Amino acid sequence: MMEIILLERVEKLGQMGDVVTVKDGFARNYLLPQKKALRANESNRKDFETKRVDLEAQNLTQKTEAESVAKKMEGIYCSLIRQASEGGQLYGSVSARDIAESATAAGFAVGRNQVQLDRAIKMLGIHPIRVQLHAEVSVSINVNAARTEEEAEAQQAADEKGESTNVAAEAADDVAEVQVEEIFEDGAQADAEAELGDDEAEAEAPAEEAEEQT
């Protein structure tokens, strides 16, 4: 275990300036390289206290900027064009990097590490994803996975109206429903033809008996 000083708020750990104990791997592989913390040795403790006022002021400025960006970014749609089956299942994967690049292309500088992709995106449709703009500021964006730009536009329009957002899945359902109807129609037609054949056979039987009697 390692004792560290937090340089910013870290979810489930603490606020800036807190001294906490974490696993060595978490500290070495994430907190220290990301400059979110310092080893809590005597030298770093003194250095932090000297710079604490400046760090808090810098953090406040960054938080204010992040809140301003969040207001503009909240609820934006980021389209990702992917191949998928008729039922809407993606053949390829959607990564945090893909989402970050799409958000950046939309005019917002987002890094891969800011995208909180806590679940795999496996289907076409609209997927709300959280982006961490600052240690204390996050925003929800809509990842719009579609097979074509036209499909993406249709899914976004449906989502904005509060309707189903998986256009591809709906289309597949419609096709399946038509096929089922055709099967039943074909079956009904076959039954009707069979019944008509039975009626004709019954009608011919008395006529044949009458001819034999004569």
N, C-alpha and C positions, 0 to 999 in steps of 0.2 A: 504493500500500500504506500501511497505517496501523499504528503501534505502539500497543498498548493494554496496560492492566493488568487482569488478570482479577479480578473481585470474587467469583467462585465457580468451582467446577469446571465446565468446559465440555468435553463429550465430544470427543475427538480434537484438543483444543487445549492443555489444561493445567489446573493446579490454581489455587486462589485465590492471588493474589499474583504469579503468573507474568507476565512481560512477553513478549508474543508479537506477531508481525506478521501481519496479516490483510488481506484485500482491503477497500478503502474501503467498497464497497456492503454487505458483510457487517457491518462495524462500524456504519455509519450506520443501516442498516435493521433490524438485529436486536440486536447486542450492546449498543450504547449506549442505545437506547430501552428495552430490557428491563432496563437497569441491571445487566447482567452484566459490564460492563467500563467502564473510564475511559480517556481518551486518556493516553498515557504521556508527558505533559509534566512539567516540573520541579515545578510546583505540585501536580499530582495525585499525583506520586510521594511528596512530603512528606506530603500529606494522608492518603494511604493508609497510610503507615507509622505515622502518629499514631493512626489508627483501626483498625489491623490487629488488635489484641488483641480489641477489641469486635466487629469483624466476624467473627472466627473463633469467638467465643463465641456470637454470634447464629446463625451457620451451624450450629454444633453443636446448638443448641436446635431449630432448624428441621428438621434431619436426624432428630433423635430423634422429633419429632412426626410426621414423614413416615413413619418406620419403624413407628410405632404404628398409623397409618392404614392402611398397606400390609398389615399382618397381618389387618385386618378386611375390607379391600377385595379381597384376592387371590382371583381366580376368581369374582367376582360375575357375575351375568347381567343384562345391560341389554337389555330388549326394545325393538325398533323395528319398528312395524307399517308395512308397505309393500305396495303393489300389485306383483304379479309374474305372470309367465306360468305356464302349467301345468308347464313344465319347471323353474321355480324362478328364472328370470332377473328381476331387479328392473327395474321401469319407471322408478322414481325413484332418486336417488342418496342415499348415506348420507355425511353430512359430519362433520367433527370436532366441529362445534358440536352436531349431533344427539346424538353419543355423550356429549359433556360434559353436555348437559342431562339425558340419561337417567341418567347416573351421579349427577348432583346430585339428581335426583328420588328416587334410591335411598338418599339420605342422605349422599353424599360430595361435598364442594365441589370440583368439577373445572372448570378453565377450558379453553376451546377450544385454547389454545396448549400445554396439557399432554398432549393426545391425540396420540400418535405414529401418525398414519394414513399409513403408508408404502405402502399399496396400495389400490386402489379396491375397495369391497365391491359386487359385482355380482350375487350369488346369495343366495337364502334359505339359512338355516342358521346355525351357530355360528361366529363369527370371533374368534379371540383377538387382542386389541389391547393395545399397551403404553401405559400412562399414566405420565408423568414427574411424580412427586409432589415431587421435590426433585432438585437437580443430581446427587446421589449415590444417589437412591432411586427405583426405578420398580416398577410392578406390572402384572401381566397381568390384564385383565378379558375377559369373553366378551360380544361383541355378538351378540344373538340376533335376526336379521332374519327376520320371519315375516309372513304375510298377516293373521292373526287372533291374538287372545290365546290361543285354544285351541291353535292351531298352535305358538305360541311355547312353551307349556307342554309340549306333546308333544316338541318339539325339545330342550328343556332336560332333560326326563326321559331321553330317549334318550342325550344327551351325558353325563349323569351316570353312566349305565350303561356308557359306553364304546361305544355303538352309533352308527350313522349318524345325523347330525343334520339332514339335509335331508329332512324329511318330505314336502314338496311334490314334490321330485324323485322320491322313492320312489313316491309315489302316481301320478305321471305314468308311471313305468316300469311299474307294475302295469297301468295302463290300456293302455299300448302292448303289453304282453305278452298281455293278454286279446284285444286286437284282432288280433294276429298269430295267436293260437290259433284265433280265429273264422274268420279268412281260410283257414287250413289246413283247419279243419273243413268250411267251405263247399266248399273245393276237393275234399276227400276225398268229401263227399257227392255232388258233381257227377260225380266219376269213377265212384263206385259206381252212380249212376243210369245213366250212359252204358254201363257194363259190363253192367248188368241189361238195358238196351235191346238190346244186341248179342246177349245170350243168348236173349232172346225172339224176336229176328229169326231167329236160327239155328234155333230150335225150330219156327217157323212155316214155314220153307222146305221141309223134307221133307214136311210135311203137304200143302202146296200141290202138290208134285210128285206125291204119291200120288193126289190128286183128279184131276189131269190124266190120269194113266195109266188110271184107271177110266173 
